[in-house]
Amino acid sequence: MTTASTATATAAAAADAAGAAPRPADASAPAPADRPASRTVPPLAEQVVLVTGGARGLGRALTEAFLREGARVVIDHLTSGDAARELAERHDGRAIAVRADVRDRDQVEALLAQAEDAFDAPVDTVVNNALTDFSFNGDARATAHEIDYDAFSAQFAGAVQGALHTIQAALPGFARAGSGRVINIGTNLFQHPVVPYHDYTAAKAALLALTRTFAADLGPRGVTVNMVSGGLLRTTDASSATPEAVFDAIAAGTPLRTVTTPAELADAVLFLASPWSRAVTGQNLVVDGGLVMD
């Protein structure tokens, strides 16, 4: 008896022992290309990408990185309308600027609808980058004995509620496309709290939990959910209040002796949006020059 025949007979015997009808030898399991984990993801140049908070700071670097690779980009903004429109006008036909508060589900639904109408295609990738009113200024931060829960609530609304809204609103489009990418922007501060920003760090830690639980739930639909966590970036609007001495101290603590730039972090996001990451989900990719090795 050949090896294949032996395997078939063994499977049939096991099925009989379990009281189940044996599966025919030629019964078709899904071909690998049809399984959700192997669904085809379009190359970056064919994708429609939503970047929340995409007009300034890290968000602008993310938007510019996707545009450089040929993607069409929806630049979500709340308070940076001029910057968003200027960026979209420089890439006419491949970028649109849309004002939407990600904390408001109705505005997010309208944002996704406007994106699909503009590009005649659903959003393929969602990058949750929007940051609710925060400045990385260690001297001005609220300390443990004085911070109140309103500060935590504000950061949770921007990070967790915002991501919940954008992911759920994107799911129908992901279903039509047959796959989807979600990339949440996190922080290395919950592994290495160089400066204890309590509210911001707690919200990003919760966003990592959402990243992993949503990855488990949405994987069978061909949707991957990952996080990219930078440290202090040199330089964004949010980190502009950081003293140079802090930047220098962080650089000295990394193997690369440098502080990560927004453009460098954006490159890692491109990887997780691309077909090359098709087997990666539920992960937190730390991009900080090796300051945190997790």
C-alpha positions in Angstrom: 0.0 0.0 0.0 1.3 3.5 -0.9 1.9 6.1 1.7 -1.1 8.1 0.4 -3.3 5.0 0.6 -2.1 4.3 4.2 -2.9 7.9 5.2 -6.4 7.6 3.7 -7.1 4.3 5.4 -5.9 5.6 8.7 -8.1 8.7 8.4 -11.1 6.5 7.6 -10.5 4.2 10.5 -10.2 7.2 12.9 -13.5 8.6 11.6 -15.2 5.2 12.0 -13.9 5.0 15.6 -15.3 8.4 16.3 -18.7 7.5 14.9 -18.4 9.8 12.0 -18.7 9.0 8.3 -15.2 8.8 6.7 -14.3 11.8 4.5 -13.9 10.8 0.9 -10.3 10.8 -0.2 -10.9 13.3 -2.9 -13.1 15.6 -0.8 -11.9 19.1 -1.4 -10.4 21.1 1.4 -10.1 24.7 0.5 -7.1 25.3 -1.7 -4.4 27.3 0.1 -5.1 30.4 -2.0 -8.7 30.3 -0.9 -8.0 30.2 2.8 -8.6 33.5 4.6 -5.0 33.8 5.8 -3.7 33.6 2.2 -6.2 36.0 0.6 -4.6 38.2 -1.9 -3.7 41.7 -0.6 -3.2 44.4 -3.3 0.2 46.0 -3.6 0.5 49.4 -2.1 0.2 51.2 -5.4 -3.3 49.7 -5.8 -4.6 50.4 -2.3 -6.8 53.1 -0.8 -5.5 54.0 2.6 -7.1 56.0 5.4 -4.7 57.8 7.7 -6.4 59.4 10.7 -4.7 62.6 11.9 -2.9 62.4 8.6 -2.1 66.1 8.0 0.7 66.9 10.5 3.5 65.3 12.5 3.7 61.5 12.2 0.4 61.5 10.3 1.9 63.6 7.6 4.9 61.3 7.3 2.6 58.4 7.0 0.5 60.1 4.3 3.6 61.1 2.3 5.0 57.5 2.6 1.9 55.9 1.1 1.6 58.5 -1.6 5.3 57.9 -2.5 4.5 54.3 -3.0 1.6 55.1 -5.3 -1.4 54.5 -3.0 -4.4 56.7 -2.9 -4.8 58.3 0.5 -7.7 59.7 2.6 -6.2 62.4 4.9 -8.5 62.5 7.9 -8.1 65.7 10.0 -9.8 67.6 12.8 -7.9 70.8 13.4 -5.4 70.8 10.6 -7.6 71.6 7.7 -5.2 73.9 5.8 -2.4 71.4 6.0 -4.6 68.6 4.9 -6.0 70.4 1.9 -2.5 71.6 0.9 -1.2 68.1 1.0 -4.2 66.7 -1.0 -3.9 69.5 -3.6 -0.2 68.5 -4.2 -1.4 65.0 -5.1 -4.5 65.8 -7.0 -6.5 62.7 -7.9 -4.6 60.5 -5.4 -5.4 62.2 -2.1 -8.4 63.8 -0.5 -8.7 65.7 2.8 -11.8 64.9 4.9 -12.6 66.4 8.3 -13.9 63.8 10.7 -13.6 63.4 14.5 -12.8 59.7 14.9 -14.5 59.8 18.3 -17.9 60.3 16.5 -19.2 57.1 14.8 -21.4 59.0 12.4 -18.6 61.2 11.2 -16.4 58.1 10.7 -19.1 56.4 8.7 -19.4 59.5 6.5 -15.6 59.6 6.1 -15.5 56.0 4.8 -18.4 56.7 2.4 -16.8 59.8 1.1 -13.5 57.9 0.5 -15.2 55.2 -1.5 -17.1 57.7 -3.5 -14.0 59.7 -4.3 -11.9 56.7 -5.4 -14.6 54.3 -6.5 -13.1 51.6 -4.3 -13.3 50.6 -0.7 -10.6 51.5 1.8 -8.0 48.6 1.9 -5.9 49.9 4.9 -6.7 51.9 8.0 -3.9 53.5 9.9 -5.1 54.7 13.3 -2.8 57.6 14.1 -5.1 60.4 15.4 -3.9 61.8 18.8 -6.1 63.7 21.1 -4.6 67.0 22.3 -1.3 65.8 23.8 2.1 67.3 24.2 5.2 65.3 25.2 6.6 67.7 27.7 7.8 65.9 30.8 8.1 69.0 32.8 4.4 69.9 32.3 2.9 66.4 32.6 0.4 65.5 35.3 2.0 63.4 38.0 0.5 60.3 39.6 -0.8 62.2 42.7 -2.6 64.9 40.7 -3.8 63.4 37.4 -7.6 62.8 37.3 -9.6 60.3 35.3 -10.8 62.9 32.8 -7.3 62.9 31.3 -7.4 59.1 30.9 -10.9 59.3 29.5 -9.8 61.8 26.8 -6.9 59.6 25.7 -9.0 56.5 25.7 -11.6 58.2 23.5 -9.0 59.2 20.9 -7.0 56.0 20.9 -9.5 53.2 21.6 -12.9 54.6 20.7 -11.4 56.2 17.6 -9.8 52.9 16.4 -13.0 51.0 17.2 -15.0 53.3 15.0 -12.7 53.3 12.1 -12.2 49.5 12.1 -15.9 48.7 12.3 -16.8 51.3 9.7 -14.1 49.8 7.3 -15.3 46.2 7.7 -18.0 46.2 5.0 -15.4 47.5 2.5 -12.8 44.9 3.6 -15.4 42.3 3.0 -16.0 43.5 -0.5 -12.3 43.7 -1.2 -11.7 40.2 0.3 -9.0 41.4 2.7 -8.0 44.4 4.9 -5.2 45.9 6.8 -5.4 47.7 10.2 -2.3 49.3 11.6 -2.6 51.0 15.0 0.0 53.5 16.2 1.3 52.7 19.7 4.2 53.6 21.9 7.1 51.9 23.6 6.4 53.8 26.8 4.4 50.9 28.3 7.5 48.7 28.0 10.0 51.4 29.0 8.3 54.5 30.6 11.2 56.9 30.2 8.8 59.6 31.0 5.6 58.5 32.8 2.8 60.0 30.7 0.1 58.1 32.6 -3.0 58.8 30.5 -1.4 58.5 27.1 0.5 55.3 28.0 -2.5 53.6 29.5 -4.6 54.4 26.4 -2.0 53.0 24.0 -1.6 49.9 26.2 -5.4 49.4 25.8 -5.1 49.9 22.1 -2.5 47.0 22.0 -5.1 44.8 23.7 -7.7 45.8 21.1 -5.1 45.1 18.4 -4.6 41.5 19.6 -8.2 40.7 20.3 -9.4 42.1 17.0 -6.7 40.2 15.2 -8.0 37.0 16.6 -11.6 37.9 15.7 -11.0 39.3 12.2 -8.4 36.9 11.0 -10.9 34.5 9.5 -12.2 37.4 7.4 -8.7 38.0 5.9 -8.1 41.1 8.0 -4.8 41.6 9.8 -4.6 43.9 12.8 -1.1 45.1 14.0 0.5 47.9 15.9 3.6 49.9 15.2 5.1 51.5 18.3 7.7 54.2 18.2 9.4 56.0 21.0 9.9 59.7 21.1 10.1 60.8 17.5 12.5 63.5 16.3 10.5 65.6 15.7 6.7 66.0 15.5 4.3 68.7 16.7 3.7 66.6 19.8 7.4 66.2 20.6 8.4 69.7 19.8 8.3 70.7 23.5 10.8 68.0 24.4 14.2 69.4 25.5 17.2 68.5 23.3 18.8 66.9 26.3 16.0 64.3 26.5 16.4 63.5 22.8 20.2 63.1 23.3 19.8 60.9 26.3 17.4 58.5 24.5 19.7 58.4 21.5 22.6 57.4 23.7 20.6 54.5 25.1 19.9 52.9 21.7 22.2 50.6 19.8 21.9 52.8 16.8 22.7 55.9 18.8 19.8 57.8 17.2 16.2 58.8 17.8 13.7 57.4 15.4 12.2 59.8 12.8 8.6 59.9 11.6 9.8 58.8 8.2 11.5 55.7 9.7 8.4 54.7 11.6 6.3 55.2 8.5 8.5 52.7 6.6 7.5 50.0 9.1 3.8 50.9 8.6 4.3 50.4 4.9 5.5 46.9 5.5 2.5 45.9 7.6 0.2 47.3 4.9 1.9 45.5 2.1 1.4 41.9 0.8 4.8 41.0 2.3 3.2 41.0 5.8 0.4 38.6 4.8 1.1 36.2 7.6 1.6 38.8 10.3 -1.2 39.8 12.6 -1.7 40.6 16.3 1.8 41.9 16.5 3.4 45.0 18.1 6.4 46.1 16.0 8.6 48.4 18.1 10.5 50.9 16.0 12.8 52.9 18.3 16.3 52.2 17.3 16.5 49.2 19.7 15.8 51.2 22.9 13.2 48.5 23.8 14.1 45.0 22.8 10.8 43.0 23.2 
